[in-house]
Amino acid sequence: MMKKRWGKIGFILIAMLVLLSGCSKGNADTTAEKEEETTSVEEDQLAEKTETKTESERKEERDDGVQAGSGSASAPEQKEPAAFNVYFSNDDATELVKEKIEVDELTRDAVLSALIDKEMLPEDIVVNSLEESEKDGEKVLDLDFSQGFAAYVSNMGSTGEYMIIGSVCNTFLDAYGCEKIRITVEGGVFATGNNEYPGYLGFHK
């Protein structure tokens, strides 16, 4: 009787050990799986942070480049003083004389003002546009005046017309270092009662 009882107890103990072993193994497998999942999630998060950081760094580099470029592009241009000869009629209107002047910055209005100061043009004359280009290997200017220019020159005699056209041509050519100039009025051919000036003019002696 005692042997049978101990045999049953032994069997029960063995069965319990087997069950416990199985549970432990199951728990171990579950724990391992959880650890693997946790590791995988952490790796994914780390990768995302790395990618985000890298993209952020790239954006900062691009921004820095844009800011650097913008800074140089928006830098104010330095005004450079310039000097040129202004041509005007002598007292008896027999020839053109010249005088060297200096300006803070070379502009079409600065050249026009020089001619007005020498009384070669009236104050109401306006330069609509001035363009530099190259034609047939020569540097040329296209100068467009307001309508008042044609009216003013047309009221002069042939000698006065020559002096005004010569002073305008020579002064602008000297200031911009060009070889020929074409004068237009409001975009059209410049004409007076004496002449038409459809083409390019050279330096007047």
C-alpha positions in Angstrom: 0.0 0.0 0.0 2.8 2.4 0.9 4.7 1.6 -2.3 1.6 2.3 -4.4 1.0 5.5 -2.6 4.6 6.7 -3.1 4.4 5.6 -6.7 1.3 7.8 -7.3 3.0 10.7 -5.5 6.1 10.3 -7.6 4.0 10.2 -10.8 2.2 13.4 -9.7 5.5 15.1 -9.0 6.9 14.1 -12.3 3.8 15.4 -14.1 3.9 18.7 -12.2 7.6 19.1 -13.1 6.8 18.4 -16.7 4.0 21.0 -16.7 6.2 23.5 -14.9 9.0 22.9 -17.4 6.6 23.5 -20.2 5.3 26.7 -18.7 8.7 27.9 -18.1 9.7 27.2 -21.7 6.5 28.9 -22.9 7.3 31.9 -20.7 10.8 32.0 -21.9 9.7 31.8 -25.6 7.2 34.6 -25.0 9.8 36.7 -23.2 12.3 36.2 -26.1 9.7 37.1 -28.6 8.8 40.3 -26.6 12.5 41.1 -26.4 12.9 40.6 -30.1 9.9 42.8 -30.8 11.1 45.5 -28.5 14.6 45.4 -30.1 13.0 45.6 -33.6 10.9 48.6 -32.5 13.9 50.4 -30.9 16.0 49.8 -34.1 13.2 51.2 -36.3 12.8 54.3 -34.0 16.6 54.8 -34.1 16.6 54.5 -37.9 13.8 57.0 -38.1 15.6 59.4 -35.8 18.8 59.0 -37.8 17.0 59.7 -41.1 15.1 62.7 -39.6 18.4 64.1 -38.2 20.1 63.6 -41.5 17.3 65.2 -43.4 17.3 68.1 -40.9 21.0 68.5 -41.3 20.6 68.6 -45.1 17.9 71.2 -44.8 20.1 73.3 -42.6 22.9 73.0 -45.1 20.5 74.0 -47.9 19.2 76.9 -45.9 22.7 78.1 -45.1 23.6 77.9 -48.8 20.5 79.9 -49.7 21.1 82.5 -47.1 24.7 82.8 -48.2 23.7 83.2 -51.8 20.9 85.7 -50.9 23.3 87.8 -48.9 25.8 88.2 -51.8 23.0 88.8 -54.3 21.2 91.4 -52.1 24.4 93.3 -51.2 24.1 96.9 -52.3 26.1 97.9 -55.4 28.9 100.3 -54.7 28.7 103.6 -56.5 31.9 104.3 -58.4 32.9 107.9 -59.3 33.4 108.5 -63.0 34.9 111.1 -65.2 34.2 112.1 -68.8 34.4 115.0 -71.2 31.4 117.1 -71.8 31.3 118.8 -75.3 29.7 122.2 -75.9 29.8 125.1 -78.3 32.4 127.9 -77.9 31.2 131.5 -77.5 31.0 132.3 -81.2 29.5 128.8 -82.1 32.3 127.9 -84.5 33.5 124.8 -82.8 33.0 122.3 -80.0 35.2 122.5 -77.0 35.4 120.0 -74.1 35.7 120.1 -70.4 36.4 117.1 -68.1 34.0 116.6 -65.3 33.6 114.1 -62.5 30.3 112.5 -61.3 29.5 110.3 -58.3 28.1 107.7 -60.6 27.9 107.3 -64.4 24.2 107.4 -65.4 22.3 108.7 -68.5 20.8 111.4 -66.3 24.3 112.5 -65.1 25.4 112.9 -68.7 22.2 114.8 -69.6 22.7 117.1 -66.6 26.2 117.9 -67.8 24.8 119.0 -71.2 22.1 121.0 -69.5 24.7 122.8 -67.3 26.6 123.8 -70.4 23.4 125.2 -71.9 23.4 122.7 -74.8 20.0 121.4 -73.9 17.0 122.8 -71.9 16.0 121.5 -68.6 12.8 119.9 -69.8 14.5 117.4 -72.0 14.2 113.8 -70.8 16.3 110.7 -71.8 13.7 107.9 -72.2 16.3 105.1 -72.6 20.0 104.4 -73.2 21.2 101.0 -74.4 24.7 99.7 -75.0 25.3 97.0 -77.6 27.8 95.8 -80.2 27.2 96.0 -84.0 29.6 94.9 -86.6 32.4 94.7 -84.0 31.8 98.2 -82.7 30.4 99.3 -79.4 27.3 101.4 -80.0 24.7 103.4 -78.1 21.0 103.7 -78.7 19.7 107.0 -77.1 16.0 107.8 -77.0 14.9 111.3 -76.1 11.5 112.8 -75.2 9.6 114.7 -77.9 10.9 118.0 -76.6 14.4 117.2 -78.0 13.2 117.2 -81.6 11.2 120.4 -81.1 14.2 122.2 -79.5 16.7 121.2 -82.2 14.2 122.0 -85.0 14.1 125.7 -83.8 17.8 126.1 -84.3 19.5 127.0 -87.6 21.8 124.5 -89.3 24.8 125.7 -87.3 23.0 125.5 -84.0 21.7 122.0 -85.0 25.2 120.8 -85.8 26.5 122.0 -82.4 23.7 120.4 -80.4 23.9 117.1 -82.2 27.7 117.1 -82.0 27.7 117.9 -78.3 25.2 115.1 -77.5 27.0 112.5 -79.7 30.5 113.4 -78.4 29.5 113.6 -74.8 27.6 110.3 -74.6 30.3 108.5 -76.7 33.1 109.8 -74.5 31.2 108.9 -71.3 30.4 105.3 -72.3 33.5 104.6 -74.4 31.5 103.8 -77.5 32.2 104.4 -81.2 28.8 105.2 -82.6 25.4 106.4 -81.4 21.9 106.5 -82.8 19.5 109.1 -81.6 15.7 108.5 -81.6 12.7 110.4 -80.3 9.9 108.5 -78.6 11.2 105.4 -80.3 10.9 106.8 -83.8 13.4 108.4 -86.3 14.8 111.7 -85.1 14.1 114.4 -87.7 14.3 118.2 -87.9 13.4 120.7 -90.6 16.9 120.3 -92.0 17.8 116.6 -91.6 16.8 113.1 -90.7 19.0 110.9 -88.5 17.9 107.3 -89.1 21.3 105.6 -88.6 24.3 105.7 -86.3 26.4 108.7 -86.0 30.1 108.9 -85.2 32.2 111.4 -83.3 31.8 115.0 -84.4 35.0 117.1 -85.1 
